[in-house]
Amino acid sequence: MSEAAQTLEGWYALHDFRAIDWQAWREADDDVRAHALDELSGFLREWAQTEENKQGSTAVYSIVGQKADFVFMHLRETLEELNDMETAFNKTLFAGFTKPAYSYVSVVELSNYMGGSGDPMENPEVVARLKPILPKASHICFYPMNKRREGSDNWYMLGMEERRAMMRSHGMIGRKYAGKVKQIITGSVGFDNWEWGVTLFADDPLQFKKLVYEMRFDEVSARYGDFGDFYVGNLLDESKFAAMLKL
Ligand code: VOV
Protein backbone atom coordinates (compact mmCIF):
# COMPACT_ATOMS: atom_id res chain seq x y z
CA MET A 1 0.00 0.00 0.00
CA SER A 2 1.31 3.48 -0.83
CA GLU A 3 1.81 5.94 2.00
CA ALA A 4 -1.05 8.43 2.37
CA ALA A 5 0.01 12.09 2.49
CA GLN A 6 -0.58 13.63 5.92
CA THR A 7 -3.05 16.48 5.85
CA LEU A 8 -3.74 19.42 8.12
CA GLU A 9 -7.27 20.74 8.25
CA GLY A 10 -8.53 24.20 9.12
CA TRP A 11 -11.90 25.88 8.73
CA TYR A 12 -14.82 24.00 7.18
CA ALA A 13 -16.10 25.39 3.88
CA LEU A 14 -19.51 25.68 2.31
CA HIS A 15 -19.82 26.99 -1.25
CA ASP A 16 -23.52 27.85 -1.56
CA PHE A 17 -24.47 28.63 -5.17
CA ARG A 18 -27.94 30.03 -5.78
CA ALA A 19 -30.07 31.21 -8.65
CA ILE A 20 -32.48 34.13 -8.25
CA ASP A 21 -36.14 33.44 -8.98
CA TRP A 22 -36.51 36.58 -11.09
CA GLN A 23 -40.16 36.02 -11.82
CA ALA A 24 -41.09 35.79 -8.13
CA TRP A 25 -38.82 38.78 -7.40
CA ARG A 26 -40.51 40.88 -10.10
CA GLU A 27 -43.99 39.90 -8.91
CA ALA A 28 -43.30 40.67 -5.23
CA ASP A 29 -44.65 43.86 -3.64
CA ASP A 30 -42.19 46.73 -3.15
CA ASP A 31 -42.34 46.42 0.65
CA VAL A 32 -41.68 42.66 0.50
CA ARG A 33 -38.66 43.26 -1.74
CA ALA A 34 -37.44 46.03 0.58
CA HIS A 35 -37.78 43.75 3.60
CA ALA A 36 -35.96 40.91 1.76
CA LEU A 37 -33.11 43.28 0.87
CA ASP A 38 -32.87 44.48 4.49
CA GLU A 39 -32.54 40.89 5.65
CA LEU A 40 -29.86 40.19 3.06
CA SER A 41 -27.92 43.29 4.17
CA GLY A 42 -28.26 42.17 7.79
CA PHE A 43 -26.71 38.81 6.98
CA LEU A 44 -23.88 40.35 4.92
CA ARG A 45 -23.05 42.60 7.88
CA GLU A 46 -23.24 39.75 10.38
CA TRP A 47 -20.85 37.68 8.24
CA ALA A 48 -18.47 40.66 7.95
CA GLN A 49 -18.51 40.96 11.75
CA THR A 50 -17.69 37.24 12.14
CA GLU A 51 -14.76 37.84 9.81
CA GLU A 52 -13.70 40.90 11.79
CA ASN A 53 -13.72 38.72 14.93
CA LYS A 54 -11.56 36.14 13.08
CA GLN A 55 -14.18 33.44 13.72
CA GLY A 56 -14.63 32.64 10.04
CA SER A 57 -14.72 34.27 6.65
CA THR A 58 -17.25 34.77 3.87
CA ALA A 59 -16.83 35.70 0.21
CA VAL A 60 -19.79 36.89 -1.87
CA TYR A 61 -19.62 36.85 -5.66
CA SER A 62 -22.04 36.99 -8.56
CA ILE A 63 -21.72 34.11 -11.03
CA VAL A 64 -21.47 34.71 -14.77
CA GLY A 65 -23.42 32.29 -16.97
CA GLN A 66 -26.43 30.08 -16.34
CA LYS A 67 -25.05 27.75 -13.66
CA ALA A 68 -25.98 30.15 -10.81
CA ASP A 69 -26.52 33.85 -10.08
CA PHE A 70 -24.37 34.20 -6.98
CA VAL A 71 -22.30 32.26 -4.44
CA PHE A 72 -21.69 32.59 -0.74
CA MET A 73 -18.42 30.92 0.19
CA HIS A 74 -18.39 30.48 3.95
CA LEU A 75 -15.52 29.30 6.15
CA ARG A 76 -16.31 28.42 9.76
CA GLU A 77 -14.74 26.54 12.66
CA THR A 78 -17.28 23.68 12.66
CA LEU A 79 -19.74 21.93 10.36
CA GLU A 80 -22.47 22.80 12.88
CA GLU A 81 -21.78 26.53 12.42
CA LEU A 82 -21.93 26.16 8.64
CA ASN A 83 -25.20 24.28 8.92
CA ASP A 84 -26.67 26.85 11.34
CA MET A 85 -25.84 29.75 9.02
CA GLU A 86 -27.20 27.92 6.04
CA THR A 87 -30.45 27.21 7.88
CA ALA A 88 -30.73 30.75 9.27
CA PHE A 89 -30.28 32.16 5.78
CA ASN A 90 -32.80 29.70 4.33
CA LYS A 91 -35.40 31.03 6.77
CA THR A 92 -35.14 34.57 5.37
CA LEU A 93 -37.63 36.14 3.01
CA PHE A 94 -34.80 36.77 0.55
CA ALA A 95 -33.82 33.09 0.43
CA GLY A 96 -37.39 32.39 -0.69
CA PHE A 97 -36.56 34.28 -3.88
CA THR A 98 -33.58 32.01 -4.55
CA LYS A 99 -33.26 28.45 -5.77
CA PRO A 100 -30.40 26.10 -4.96
CA ALA A 101 -28.01 25.80 -7.90
CA TYR A 102 -25.06 23.84 -6.46
CA SER A 103 -23.31 23.41 -3.15
CA TYR A 104 -19.98 22.06 -2.04
CA VAL A 105 -18.88 20.97 1.44
CA SER A 106 -15.19 20.69 2.24
CA VAL A 107 -12.47 21.74 4.68
CA VAL A 108 -9.40 23.93 4.12
CA GLU A 109 -6.51 21.51 3.66
CA LEU A 110 -2.73 21.54 3.51
CA SER A 111 -0.75 18.39 2.80
CA ASN A 112 2.76 17.47 3.88
CA TYR A 113 4.16 17.09 0.34
CA MET A 114 6.21 20.25 0.88
CA GLY A 115 6.51 19.51 4.63
CA GLY A 116 8.71 21.76 6.75
CA SER A 117 10.17 20.77 10.11
CA GLY A 118 8.66 21.04 13.59
CA ASP A 119 5.03 21.19 14.66
CA PRO A 120 3.23 22.92 11.78
CA MET A 121 0.45 24.14 14.09
CA GLU A 122 3.09 26.21 15.94
CA ASN A 123 3.84 28.00 12.67
CA PRO A 124 1.62 31.13 12.39
CA GLU A 125 1.92 31.05 8.57
CA VAL A 126 0.48 27.55 8.44
CA VAL A 127 -2.34 28.46 10.83
CA ALA A 128 -3.13 31.56 8.74
CA ARG A 129 -3.37 29.35 5.62
CA LEU A 130 -5.68 26.89 7.38
CA LYS A 131 -7.97 29.66 8.67
CA PRO A 132 -7.71 32.22 5.88
CA ILE A 133 -9.56 35.49 5.58
CA LEU A 134 -10.88 35.18 2.04
CA PRO A 135 -9.46 37.84 -0.30
CA LYS A 136 -11.84 40.47 -1.59
CA ALA A 137 -10.37 40.15 -5.07
CA SER A 138 -12.47 41.29 -8.02
CA HIS A 139 -13.06 37.72 -9.27
CA ILE A 140 -13.57 34.18 -8.06
CA CYS A 141 -13.15 30.86 -9.86
CA PHE A 142 -14.34 27.61 -8.29
CA TYR A 143 -14.19 24.02 -9.51
CA PRO A 144 -14.08 20.60 -7.91
CA MET A 145 -11.49 18.01 -8.94
CA ASN A 146 -10.28 14.46 -8.41
CA LYS A 147 -6.94 12.76 -8.78
CA ARG A 148 -7.43 10.01 -11.37
CA ARG A 149 -7.63 6.33 -10.41
CA GLU A 150 -7.75 4.65 -13.82
CA GLY A 151 -5.62 1.77 -15.09
CA SER A 152 -2.00 2.81 -15.15
CA ASP A 153 -2.91 6.41 -14.23
CA ASN A 154 -3.68 5.84 -10.59
CA TRP A 155 -2.46 8.64 -8.30
CA TYR A 156 -3.23 6.61 -5.21
CA MET A 157 -0.92 3.75 -6.25
CA LEU A 158 2.12 6.01 -6.69
CA GLY A 159 4.85 6.14 -4.07
CA MET A 160 5.18 9.17 -1.79
CA GLU A 161 8.41 10.40 -3.42
CA GLU A 162 6.94 10.29 -6.92
CA ARG A 163 3.86 12.22 -5.77
CA ARG A 164 6.02 14.67 -3.84
CA ALA A 165 8.13 15.39 -6.94
CA MET A 166 5.00 16.06 -9.00
CA MET A 167 3.50 18.30 -6.30
CA ARG A 168 6.79 20.22 -6.19
CA SER A 169 6.51 20.90 -9.92
CA HIS A 170 2.84 21.89 -9.40
CA GLY A 171 3.88 24.30 -6.64
CA MET A 172 6.59 25.85 -8.85
CA ILE A 173 4.01 26.71 -11.52
CA GLY A 174 1.66 28.07 -8.89
CA ARG A 175 4.39 30.25 -7.43
CA LYS A 176 4.75 32.09 -10.75
CA TYR A 177 1.26 33.46 -10.09
CA ALA A 178 2.13 34.84 -6.64
CA GLY A 179 0.45 38.21 -6.20
CA LYS A 180 -1.88 37.50 -9.15
CA VAL A 181 -3.89 34.44 -8.06
CA LYS A 182 -4.61 33.30 -4.51
CA GLN A 183 -5.65 29.64 -4.18
CA ILE A 184 -7.63 28.03 -1.36
CA ILE A 185 -7.57 24.23 -1.62
CA THR A 186 -10.30 22.47 0.34
CA GLY A 187 -10.40 18.71 0.83
CA SER A 188 -13.73 16.95 0.40
CA VAL A 189 -13.02 13.20 0.51
CA GLY A 190 -15.89 11.83 2.59
CA PHE A 191 -17.76 15.16 2.43
CA ASP A 192 -18.77 15.72 -1.16
CA ASN A 193 -18.73 14.17 -4.62
CA TRP A 194 -15.22 15.23 -5.60
CA GLU A 195 -11.94 14.99 -3.73
CA TRP A 196 -11.00 18.69 -3.64
CA GLY A 197 -12.53 22.07 -4.19
CA VAL A 198 -10.26 24.59 -5.90
CA THR A 199 -11.16 28.23 -5.20
CA LEU A 200 -9.09 30.89 -6.92
CA PHE A 201 -9.22 34.66 -6.39
CA ALA A 202 -7.75 37.27 -8.76
CA ASP A 203 -8.21 40.88 -9.79
CA ASP A 204 -7.59 39.94 -13.43
CA PRO A 205 -9.79 36.99 -14.51
CA LEU A 206 -7.40 36.16 -17.36
CA GLN A 207 -4.94 34.97 -14.74
CA PHE A 208 -7.34 32.08 -13.93
CA LYS A 209 -7.21 31.00 -17.58
CA LYS A 210 -3.46 31.33 -17.80
CA LEU A 211 -2.78 29.46 -14.54
CA VAL A 212 -5.25 26.62 -15.18
CA TYR A 213 -3.99 26.27 -18.76
CA GLU A 214 -0.35 26.19 -17.72
CA MET A 215 -1.13 23.56 -15.08
CA ARG A 216 -2.83 21.36 -17.70
CA PHE A 217 0.64 20.68 -19.16
CA ASP A 218 2.09 19.75 -15.78
CA GLU A 219 2.04 15.99 -15.13
CA VAL A 220 -0.06 16.06 -11.97
CA SER A 221 -2.88 17.83 -13.84
CA ALA A 222 -2.23 16.43 -17.34
CA ARG A 223 -2.17 12.81 -16.26
CA TYR A 224 -3.94 12.73 -12.92
CA GLY A 225 -6.40 15.65 -12.85
CA ASP A 226 -10.14 15.20 -13.46
CA PHE A 227 -12.25 18.33 -13.21
CA GLY A 228 -15.88 19.22 -12.53
CA ASP A 229 -17.82 22.30 -13.57
CA PHE A 230 -16.16 25.70 -13.43
CA TYR A 231 -17.88 28.68 -11.83
CA VAL A 232 -16.52 32.18 -12.38
CA GLY A 233 -17.82 35.45 -11.00
CA ASN A 234 -17.45 39.01 -9.84
CA LEU A 235 -17.12 40.46 -6.34
CA LEU A 236 -20.33 41.61 -4.69
CA ASP A 237 -20.72 43.88 -1.69
CA GLU A 238 -23.90 45.18 -0.12
CA SER A 239 -24.41 47.95 -2.67
CA LYS A 240 -23.49 45.83 -5.70
CA PHE A 241 -25.86 43.11 -4.52
CA ALA A 242 -28.65 45.70 -4.14
CA ALA A 243 -27.85 47.05 -7.62
CA MET A 244 -28.02 43.54 -9.07
CA LEU A 245 -31.46 43.05 -7.50
CA LYS A 246 -32.83 46.48 -8.48
CA LEU A 247 -35.62 46.22 -11.04
C1 VOV B 1 -2.15 29.76 -7.36
C2 VOV B 1 -1.14 28.99 -7.27
C3 VOV B 1 -0.98 27.64 -6.66
C4 VOV B 1 0.08 27.29 -5.82
C5 VOV B 1 1.22 28.18 -5.36
C6 VOV B 1 -0.13 25.93 -5.44
C7 VOV B 1 0.75 25.20 -4.62
C8 VOV B 1 0.41 23.96 -4.09
C9 VOV B 1 1.26 23.22 -3.18
C10 VOV B 1 2.65 23.64 -2.72
C11 VOV B 1 0.56 22.08 -2.83
C12 VOV B 1 1.06 20.95 -1.90
C13 VOV B 1 1.05 21.30 -0.48
C14 VOV B 1 -0.30 21.79 0.00
O1 VOV B 1 -0.41 23.02 0.13
O2 VOV B 1 -1.21 21.00 0.16
C15 VOV B 1 -0.70 22.14 -3.50
C16 VOV B 1 -1.71 21.19 -3.33
C17 VOV B 1 -2.80 21.12 -4.18
N1 VOV B 1 -3.10 21.96 -5.23
FE1 VOV B 1 -2.13 23.63 -5.72
N2 VOV B 1 -1.29 25.45 -6.04
C18 VOV B 1 -1.82 26.46 -6.81
C19 VOV B 1 -2.95 26.40 -7.63
C20 VOV B 1 -3.67 25.23 -7.81
C21 VOV B 1 -4.63 25.01 -8.85
C22 VOV B 1 -5.02 25.99 -9.93
C23 VOV B 1 -5.14 23.74 -8.69
C24 VOV B 1 -6.10 23.02 -9.61
C25 VOV B 1 -5.33 22.10 -10.56
C26 VOV B 1 -5.53 22.38 -12.01
O3 VOV B 1 -4.78 21.79 -12.81
O4 VOV B 1 -6.42 23.14 -12.39
C27 VOV B 1 -4.53 23.18 -7.53
C28 VOV B 1 -4.84 21.94 -6.99
C29 VOV B 1 -4.23 21.47 -5.85
C30 VOV B 1 -4.67 20.29 -5.14
C31 VOV B 1 -5.90 19.47 -5.51
C32 VOV B 1 -3.80 20.08 -4.10
C33 VOV B 1 -3.86 18.92 -3.09
C34 VOV B 1 -3.27 17.73 -3.78
C35 VOV B 1 -2.98 16.53 -2.93
O5 VOV B 1 -2.82 15.45 -3.53
O6 VOV B 1 -2.92 16.64 -1.71
N3 VOV B 1 -3.61 24.08 -7.03
N4 VOV B 1 -0.76 23.26 -4.29
Boltz pocket constraint, residues with backbone or C-beta under 6 A from the ligand:
constraints:
  - pocket:
      binder: B
      contacts: [[A, 5], [A, 109], [A, 110], [A, 111], [A, 112], [A, 113], [A, 114], [A, 145], [A, 147], [A, 167], [A, 170], [A, 171], [A, 173], [A, 174], [A, 175], [A, 177], [A, 181], [A, 182], [A, 183], [A, 185], [A, 196], [A, 198], [A, 200], [A, 211], [A, 212], [A, 215], [A, 216], [A, 221], [A, 225]]
      max_distance: 6.0
